[in-house]
């Protein structure tokens, strides 16, 4: 199945706000084996100049997943999730994510390329705070395997 090339440039509706909790950060930090005390201890984070504990740099995938769910469920996308492999992940931060942030994400399909019968879909999720200020852009490339 071919991914619909008309998806390129499509912008999805913003996600519902996601309130970043301390325990979510601590759980995620433990899961990725983060060792920095600013990910676990409020006093350490505040001593480092943050208002609360700081999420590890890969935490934005939690919010980006909400936008990718929109893309994968798009009726005209032509994406069979059972054929999807995660190809690449990048983050471009304006500031760290900290506990108490209320984040909203908007997904844009940046590109679709065909390669050897497979499709590579690059999607960018712009994540902003409650004030509308940019926090991070999460860029994922999904490989949609072609028919065998």
C-alpha positions in Angstrom: 0.0 0.0 0.0 1.3 3.4 -0.9 1.1 6.3 1.6 -1.1 9.1 0.2 1.4 11.8 -1.1 -1.3 14.5 -0.7 -0.6 14.3 3.1 2.5 16.5 2.6 1.9 19.9 4.1 -1.2 18.7 6.0 -1.6 20.3 9.4 -3.6 18.5 12.0 -5.7 20.1 14.8 -3.8 20.8 18.0 -4.0 18.1 20.7 -5.8 18.6 23.9 -3.4 20.2 26.5 -1.2 17.7 28.3 -0.3 18.6 31.9 3.2 17.4 32.6 3.3 15.8 36.1 6.3 15.2 38.4 5.6 11.5 38.7 5.3 11.2 34.9 8.7 12.8 34.5 10.2 10.6 37.3 8.7 7.4 35.7 10.0 8.4 32.3 13.4 9.3 33.6 13.6 5.9 35.4 12.5 4.1 32.2 15.3 5.7 30.1 17.9 5.3 32.9 18.3 9.0 33.4 20.7 9.8 36.2 20.5 13.6 36.6 19.1 14.6 39.9 17.2 17.5 38.2 14.9 14.8 36.7 13.9 13.5 40.2 14.6 16.1 42.9 12.7 19.5 43.0 15.4 21.1 45.1 18.2 20.0 42.7 16.1 21.3 39.7 15.5 24.6 41.4 19.2 24.9 42.4 19.9 24.5 38.7 17.6 27.4 37.8 14.4 25.5 36.9 11.0 26.0 38.6 10.4 22.2 39.0 11.9 18.9 37.9 13.1 18.7 34.3 12.0 16.0 31.8 14.7 14.0 30.0 15.4 15.2 26.5 13.4 12.4 24.9 10.2 13.1 26.9 8.5 15.0 24.1 7.7 11.6 22.5 5.0 11.3 25.1 3.2 14.4 23.7 4.2 13.7 20.1 2.6 10.3 20.3 -0.8 12.1 20.6 -0.2 13.8 17.2 1.1 10.6 15.5 -2.1 8.9 16.6 -4.0 11.5 14.6 -1.8 10.8 11.5 -2.1 7.0 11.8 -5.9 7.2 12.1 -6.4 9.5 9.2 -8.7 7.6 6.8 -7.0 8.8 3.6 -3.4 8.4 4.8 -2.9 4.9 3.5 -0.8 3.9 6.5 -1.2 0.4 7.9 0.2 0.6 11.4 1.2 -3.0 11.4 3.7 -2.1 8.7 5.2 0.9 10.4 8.8 1.0 11.8 10.2 4.0 13.6 13.1 5.2 11.5 14.4 8.4 13.1 13.7 10.8 15.9 15.0 14.4 16.5 14.2 17.2 18.9 14.8 20.9 18.6 14.3 22.7 22.0 13.6 26.3 22.8 13.6 25.4 26.5 13.4 22.2 28.7 10.1 20.7 29.7 9.4 20.9 33.4 6.7 19.6 35.7 3.7 21.8 35.6 4.0 22.6 31.9 0.7 22.4 30.0 1.7 21.4 26.5 -0.2 21.4 23.2 1.1 19.8 20.0 0.3 20.4 16.3 1.5 17.9 13.7 2.5 18.8 10.2 3.4 16.2 7.6 6.8 17.5 6.3 7.6 15.0 3.6 6.8 11.6 2.1 9.4 9.7 0.1 9.3 6.4 -1.6 12.3 4.2 -1.3 12.5 0.6 -2.6 8.8 0.0 -2.3 8.6 1.5 1.2 7.4 5.0 2.2 9.2 7.3 4.6 6.9 9.7 6.3 8.5 12.7 8.1 6.2 14.4 10.6 6.9 17.4 12.8 5.1 18.1 16.0 5.4 21.6 17.2 4.9 21.6 21.0 4.0 24.8 22.7 3.3 25.9 26.3 0.1 27.3 27.7 1.3 30.8 26.8 1.7 29.7 23.1 5.5 29.9 23.3 7.5 27.2 21.5 9.0 24.6 23.7 10.2 21.9 21.4 9.7 20.5 17.9 9.7 16.7 17.7 10.5 15.3 14.3 9.8 11.6 13.5 10.4 9.6 10.4 8.2 6.6 10.1 9.0 3.9 7.6 5.9 2.2 6.2 7.0 -1.1 4.7 5.6 -1.9 1.3 3.9 -5.1 0.3 6.0 -8.2 0.5 
